[in-house]
Amino acid sequence: MNKKGFTLIELLVVIAIIGLLSTLAVVALGSARVKARDSKRLADLKQLGTALELYNNENNAYPNGSSLNLGTGSAACLNASGWQTVGCSGAFMDNIPADPSSGYYVYTAASSSYFIAATLEGTSNNLSGQIKQTPSGILQGP
């Protein structure tokens, strides 16, 4: 008698292989998400640095702020008057980006300098952990 179909062992082997492949896909996807968030952070910091240099060229100083959360509340855009709420006119940066995890970057201005703090989740461009954007570029450290 010729029976058509699959045995229980064959079905279990196929299910185990599918489970293994899906686990590997989820792990790889999680790693890609971390890299994507870190790439966004680095790009955001470079854009913020460019906007701050434009502001500095026009005003001969950087905007005031101490531990200011960028991208939220009163620091949602940057124009010739400094940090403003959403919808400022003549903006150097009309929409301040937010960190993909915490929702903000921390800006602190010193006398003739500034730094914007962020934290990377992985390693990107030989940087990891706490980084900061300064007039010199993106540096390692708090």
LUMKETI-244674 format. One line per 2 residues: their letters; for each residue x, y, z of N, C-alpha, C. Coordinates in nm, 4 decimals. Last residue first. Example, Ala and Ser with C-alpha at 12.3 -4.5 7.8 and 13.67 -1.06 7.14 Angstrom:
SA> 1.2850/-0.2250/0.7080/1.3670/-0.1060/0.7140/1.2900/0.0030/0.7870 ~ 1.3190/-0.5690/0.7800/1.2300/-0.4500/0.7800/1.3200/-0.3300/0.7800 $
END
This chain:
PG> 3.2798/6.1995/2.7209/3.1628/6.2684/2.7783/3.1641/6.4166/2.7547 ~ 3.4055/6.0641/2.4066/3.4125/6.1094/2.5456/3.2898/6.1848/2.5896 $
QL> 3.5254/6.1393/2.0806/3.4937/6.0381/2.1825/3.4946/6.1046/2.3204 ~ 3.3830/6.3891/1.8634/3.4920/6.3334/1.9435/3.4373/6.2280/2.0385 $
IG> 3.3213/6.5563/1.5681/3.2683/6.4578/1.6610/3.3851/6.3876/1.7301 ~ 3.4553/6.8951/1.5565/3.3968/6.7746/1.4979/3.3448/6.6808/1.6056 $
SP> 3.5272/7.1323/1.6693/3.6336/7.0539/1.6049/3.5811/6.9291/1.5351 ~ 3.3010/7.2239/1.7988/3.3429/7.2953/1.6766/3.4535/7.2204/1.6014 $
TQ> 3.1593/6.8965/1.8756/3.2208/7.0224/1.9153/3.2527/7.0998/1.7875 ~ 2.9659/6.6360/1.9872/2.9918/6.7221/1.8716/3.0462/6.8528/1.9268 $
KI> 3.0608/6.3413/2.1583/3.0162/6.4801/2.1619/3.0551/6.5503/2.0329 ~ 2.9681/6.0217/2.3019/3.0377/6.1049/2.2037/2.9885/6.2473/2.2191 $
QG> 2.9778/5.7215/2.4829/2.9461/5.8645/2.4828/3.0335/5.9375/2.3815 ~ 3.0069/5.4365/2.2718/2.9671/5.4947/2.4005/2.9329/5.6415/2.3874 $
SL> 3.2474/5.4867/2.0077/3.1515/5.4049/2.0817/3.1193/5.4742/2.2130 ~ 3.4048/5.5068/1.6879/3.3505/5.5733/1.8063/3.2541/5.4780/1.8750 $
NN> 3.4774/5.4096/1.4406/3.5744/5.3991/1.5503/3.5322/5.4773/1.6747 ~ 3.2295/5.4255/1.3042/3.3415/5.5145/1.2693/3.4455/5.5224/1.3806 $
ST> 3.0668/5.2812/1.5747/3.0495/5.3374/1.4416/3.1606/5.4383/1.4165 ~ 2.9391/5.0420/1.7902/3.0596/5.1090/1.7427/3.0359/5.1553/1.6003 $
GE> 2.6390/5.1092/1.9723/2.7404/5.0156/1.9247/2.8663/5.0914/1.8895 ~ 2.4988/5.3227/2.0677/2.4659/5.1907/2.1203/2.5703/5.0863/2.0822 $
LT> 2.6239/5.6416/2.1678/2.6092/5.5383/2.0655/2.5803/5.4048/2.1325 ~ 2.4916/5.9335/2.2932/2.5462/5.8030/2.3291/2.5174/5.7040/2.2178 $
AA> 2.5817/6.2833/2.3024/2.4986/6.1721/2.2556/2.5661/6.0423/2.2985 ~ 2.6065/6.6364/2.3440/2.6339/6.5006/2.3910/2.5325/6.4014/2.3347 $
IF> 2.7618/6.8993/2.2040/2.6336/6.8299/2.2018/2.6630/6.6845/2.2352 ~ 2.9251/7.1962/2.3079/2.9277/7.0538/2.2773/2.7872/6.9986/2.2871 $
YS> 3.1016/7.4985/2.2224/2.9805/7.4242/2.2595/3.0121/7.2769/2.2518 ~ 3.2630/7.8187/2.2657/3.2553/7.6820/2.2173/3.1215/7.6208/2.2592 $
SS> 3.3269/8.0378/2.4087/3.3328/8.0481/2.2629/3.3278/7.9093/2.1998 ~ 3.2087/7.9529/2.6721/3.2336/8.0903/2.6281/3.2369/8.1040/2.4757 $
AA> 2.9799/7.6806/2.6025/3.0827/7.7434/2.6845/3.1105/7.8806/2.6229 ~ 2.6690/7.5214/2.5987/2.7556/7.6231/2.5392/2.8542/7.6728/2.6430 $
TY> 2.5330/7.2076/2.5394/2.5905/7.2952/2.6413/2.6853/7.3915/2.5718 ~ 2.2706/6.9859/2.4671/2.3561/7.0949/2.4198/2.4038/7.1769/2.5388 $
VY> 2.1815/6.6579/2.4179/2.2054/6.7585/2.5217/2.3102/6.8577/2.4716 ~ 1.9092/6.5372/2.2223/2.0538/6.5502/2.2396/2.0745/6.6630/2.3405 $
YG> 1.6225/6.3175/2.2582/1.6884/6.4477/2.2564/1.8396/6.4321/2.2661 ~ 1.5233/6.0598/2.2573/1.4346/6.1657/2.2107/1.4986/6.3029/2.2093 $
SS> 1.6529/5.8227/2.3106/1.6146/5.9070/2.4249/1.5205/6.0191/2.3839 ~ 1.6575/5.7114/2.0366/1.6214/5.6364/2.1572/1.5695/5.7273/2.2682 $
PD> 1.7146/5.8956/1.8335/1.6169/5.7898/1.8076/1.5771/5.7089/1.9307 ~ 1.7166/6.2403/1.9202/1.7841/6.1115/1.9313/1.6825/5.9994/1.9120 $
AP> 1.5881/6.4711/1.6783/1.5828/6.4095/1.8114/1.6566/6.2765/1.8081 ~ 1.6772/6.7731/1.5008/1.6528/6.6289/1.5106/1.6561/6.5801/1.6552 $
IN> 1.5012/7.0700/1.4570/1.6137/7.0089/1.5273/1.5847/6.8599/1.5429 ~ 1.4096/7.2245/1.1851/1.3584/7.1149/1.2658/1.4767/7.0434/1.3301 $
DM> 1.5515/7.4354/1.0706/1.4090/7.4522/1.0994/1.3535/7.3445/1.1913 ~ 1.8350/7.5983/1.1084/1.7874/7.4602/1.1122/1.6430/7.4665/1.1613 $
FA> 1.8343/7.8602/1.0614/1.9534/7.7883/1.0193/1.9209/7.6389/1.0162 ~ 1.5340/8.0305/0.9597/1.6036/7.9325/1.0428/1.7312/7.8805/0.9778 $
GS> 1.3440/8.2303/0.9124/1.4842/8.2506/0.8809/1.5753/8.1537/0.9545 ~ 1.1233/8.1665/1.1903/1.1490/8.2168/1.0551/1.2981/8.2412/1.0357 $
CG> 1.0145/7.8680/1.3586/1.0880/7.9939/1.3586/1.1194/8.0350/1.2149 ~ 0.8672/7.6345/1.4163/0.8132/7.7347/1.3244/0.8881/7.8660/1.3236 $
VT> 0.9009/7.5483/1.7607/0.8767/7.5074/1.6214/0.8232/7.6248/1.5401 ~ 1.1035/7.7815/1.9534/1.0033/7.6757/1.9397/0.9815/7.6462/1.7920 $
QW> 1.4644/7.8310/1.9389/1.3250/7.8731/1.9389/1.2328/7.7513/1.9379 ~ 1.7921/7.9474/1.9970/1.6996/7.8333/2.0034/1.5573/7.8846/2.0185 $
GS> 1.8593/8.2508/1.8140/1.8989/8.1381/1.8982/1.7974/8.0261/1.8912 ~ 1.8043/8.4420/1.6295/1.7824/8.4772/1.7699/1.8247/8.3671/1.8657 $
AN> 1.8386/8.3191/1.3850/1.9357/8.4217/1.4236/1.9204/8.4648/1.5692 ~ 1.7320/7.9837/1.4823/1.7392/8.0958/1.3886/1.8367/8.1999/1.4435 $
LC> 1.6474/7.6532/1.5217/1.7548/7.7496/1.5457/1.7503/7.8572/1.4392 ~ 1.4004/7.4576/1.7044/1.4613/7.5088/1.5819/1.5624/7.6165/1.6183 $
AA> 1.3494/7.3635/1.9576/1.3008/7.2822/1.8465/1.3511/7.3308/1.7111 ~ 1.3806/7.4361/2.2335/1.4954/7.4145/2.1436/1.4561/7.3250/2.0270 $
SG> 1.1605/7.4414/2.3956/1.2096/7.5694/2.3465/1.3292/7.5550/2.2527 ~ 1.0624/7.1143/2.3213/1.0256/7.2407/2.3862/1.0821/7.3643/2.3211 $
TG> 1.3305/6.9420/2.1554/1.2106/6.9437/2.2388/1.1845/7.0853/2.2882 ~ 1.5673/6.9533/2.0274/1.4602/6.8823/1.9596/1.3309/6.8791/2.0386 $
LN> 1.7909/6.9336/2.3067/1.7595/6.9749/2.1703/1.6496/6.8887/2.1099 ~ 1.7976/7.0375/2.6229/1.7550/6.9204/2.5458/1.7101/6.9650/2.4070 $
LS> 2.0738/7.1897/2.7673/1.9498/7.2126/2.6937/1.9178/7.0893/2.6100 ~ 2.2908/7.2460/2.9372/2.2159/7.1210/2.9486/2.0775/7.1336/2.8859 $
SG> 2.2564/7.5728/2.8629/2.3302/7.4832/2.9509/2.2439/7.3616/2.9778 ~ 2.2918/7.8269/2.6245/2.2219/7.7067/2.6692/2.3118/7.6206/2.7547 $
NP> 2.3157/8.0542/2.3490/2.3235/8.0227/2.4915/2.2479/7.8945/2.5220 ~ 2.4786/7.9926/2.0339/2.3585/8.0214/2.1137/2.3761/7.9784/2.2593 $
YA> 2.8096/8.1330/1.9884/2.7167/8.0203/1.9793/2.5944/8.0512/2.0648 ~ 2.9152/8.4193/1.7987/2.9014/8.3436/1.9240/2.8082/8.2263/1.8965 $
NN> 2.8836/8.5756/1.5724/3.0136/8.5735/1.6414/3.0062/8.5088/1.7793 ~ 2.6590/8.5571/1.4143/2.6459/8.6228/1.5449/2.7759/8.6317/1.6247 $
EN> 2.7299/8.4281/1.1738/2.6436/8.5465/1.1691/2.6455/8.6253/1.3001 ~ 2.8904/8.2182/1.2545/2.9400/8.3105/1.1526/2.8587/8.4388/1.1488 $
NY> 2.7152/8.0859/1.4309/2.8349/8.1507/1.4829/2.8919/8.2508/1.3819 ~ 2.5281/7.9792/1.2483/2.4845/8.0735/1.3517/2.6040/8.1531/1.4035 $
LE> 2.6999/7.8052/1.1118/2.6325/7.9137/1.0396/2.5854/8.0211/1.1363 ~ 2.7640/7.6364/1.3255/2.8706/7.7150/1.2633/2.8116/7.8295/1.1808 $
LA> 2.5139/7.5224/1.3734/2.5756/7.6056/1.4771/2.6901/7.6892/1.4209 ~ 2.4770/7.3774/1.1363/2.3844/7.4859/1.1697/2.4447/7.5789/1.2749 $
TG> 2.6900/7.1917/1.1656/2.6860/7.2838/1.0517/2.5954/7.4031/1.0811 ~ 2.6084/7.0547/1.3982/2.7350/7.1272/1.3950/2.7390/7.2288/1.2821 $
LQ> 2.3720/6.9359/1.3052/2.3649/7.0356/1.4122/2.4926/7.1188/1.4157 ~ 2.4851/6.7593/1.1189/2.3923/6.8640/1.0751/2.3809/6.9743/1.1798 $
KL> 2.6356/6.5963/1.2916/2.7036/6.6722/1.1858/2.6150/6.7859/1.1354 ~ 2.4304/6.4864/1.4473/2.5317/6.5702/1.5109/2.6068/6.6534/1.4073 $
DA> 2.2916/6.3365/1.2510/2.2254/6.4464/1.3221/2.3274/6.5413/1.3834 ~ 2.4869/6.1451/1.1842/2.4399/6.2396/1.0823/2.3730/6.3601/1.1475 $
LR> 2.5047/6.0089/1.4309/2.6224/6.0755/1.3737/2.5819/6.1783/1.2689 ~ 2.2378/5.9119/1.4548/2.2960/6.0014/1.5562/2.4143/6.0791/1.4988 $
KS> 2.2199/5.7443/1.2314/2.1335/5.8627/1.2409/2.1894/5.9614/1.3418 ~ 2.4027/5.5492/1.3063/2.4284/5.6284/1.1862/2.3449/5.7556/1.1865 $
DR> 2.2668/5.4425/1.5287/2.3959/5.5087/1.5469/2.4315/5.5955/1.4261 ~ 2.0403/5.3320/1.4013/2.0229/5.4399/1.5006/2.1545/5.5153/1.5223 $
AK> 2.1700/5.1386/1.2400/2.0918/5.2456/1.1781/2.0714/5.3621/1.2750 ~ 2.2829/4.9698/1.4309/2.3701/5.0416/1.3384/2.2966/5.1590/1.2732 $
VR> 2.0458/4.8720/1.5472/2.1435/4.9454/1.6293/2.2338/5.0289/1.5391 ~ 1.9361/4.7374/1.3259/1.8644/4.8504/1.3862/1.9582/4.9362/1.4707 $
AS> 2.1176/4.5326/1.2853/2.1014/4.6346/1.1815/2.0300/4.7572/1.2365 ~ 2.0720/4.3806/1.5147/2.2032/4.4416/1.4936/2.1945/4.5533/1.3896 $
GL> 1.8108/4.2935/1.4600/1.8383/4.3749/1.5784/1.9710/4.4479/1.5660 ~ 1.8542/4.1345/1.2330/1.7727/4.2554/1.2216/1.7966/4.3479/1.3403 $
AV> 1.9980/3.9217/1.3397/2.0614/4.0083/1.2401/1.9853/4.1396/1.2263 ~ 1.7979/3.8118/1.5057/1.9242/3.8598/1.5638/1.9925/3.9565/1.4675 $
VA> 1.6062/3.7371/1.3132/1.5708/3.8348/1.4173/1.6974/3.8939/1.4801 ~ 1.7483/3.5431/1.1651/1.7010/3.6653/1.0995/1.6691/3.7737/1.2021 $
LT> 1.7878/3.3422/1.3549/1.9028/3.4107/1.2974/1.8622/3.5421/1.2315 ~ 1.5183/3.2669/1.3911/1.5963/3.3194/1.5034/1.7174/3.3965/1.4528 $
SL> 1.4558/3.1653/1.1383/1.3869/3.2857/1.1849/1.4591/3.3479/1.3038 ~ 1.6255/2.9391/1.1309/1.6428/3.0480/1.0344/1.5745/3.1770/1.0806 $
LG> 1.5133/2.7857/1.3410/1.6532/2.8294/1.3454/1.6774/2.9468/1.2518 ~ 1.2518/2.7394/1.2426/1.2734/2.8100/1.3690/1.4144/2.8640/1.3813 $
II> 1.3098/2.5902/1.0129/1.2422/2.7194/1.0001/1.2615/2.8020/1.1273 ~ 1.4208/2.3623/1.1375/1.5010/2.4436/1.0462/1.4401/2.5823/1.0291 $
AI> 1.1985/2.2685/1.2828/1.3211/2.3074/1.3529/1.4085/2.3952/1.2651 ~ 1.0212/2.2053/1.0732/0.9843/2.3084/1.1707/1.1073/2.3579/1.2467 $
VV> 1.1665/1.9950/0.9519/1.1373/2.1174/0.8765/1.1017/2.2319/0.9721 ~ 1.1628/1.8071/1.1628/1.2898/1.8572/1.1098/1.2680/1.9883/1.0350 $
LL> 0.8881/1.7581/1.1893/0.9622/1.8179/1.3004/1.0960/1.8755/1.2545 ~ 0.8306/1.6373/0.9393/0.7672/1.7641/0.9768/0.8434/1.8338/1.0895 $
EI> 0.9825/1.4011/0.9631/1.0099/1.4974/0.8554/0.9512/1.6342/0.8879 ~ 0.8530/1.2800/1.1821/0.9950/1.3169/1.1911/1.0288/1.4214/1.0845 $
LT> 0.6014/1.2221/1.0785/0.6137/1.3163/1.1898/0.7580/1.3652/1.2025 ~ 0.6065/1.2118/0.7188/0.6100/1.1491/0.8511/0.6268/1.2577/0.9564 $
FG> 0.3744/1.3175/0.4699/0.5006/1.3329/0.5413/0.4927/1.2629/0.6755 ~ 0.2258/1.1481/0.1854/0.2273/1.2419/0.2961/0.3642/1.2452/0.3604 $
KK> 0.0720/0.8465/0.0804/0.1295/0.9753/0.0449/0.1207/1.0674/0.1655 ~ 0.1336/0.5009/0.0734/0.0757/0.6135/0.1481/0.1481/0.7408/0.1074 $
NM> 0.0616/0.2161/-0.0918/0.1404/0.3375/-0.1096/0.0730/0.4533/-0.0373 ~ 0.0836/-0.1170/0.0000/0.0000/0.0000/0.0000/0.0888/0.1243/0.0000 $
END
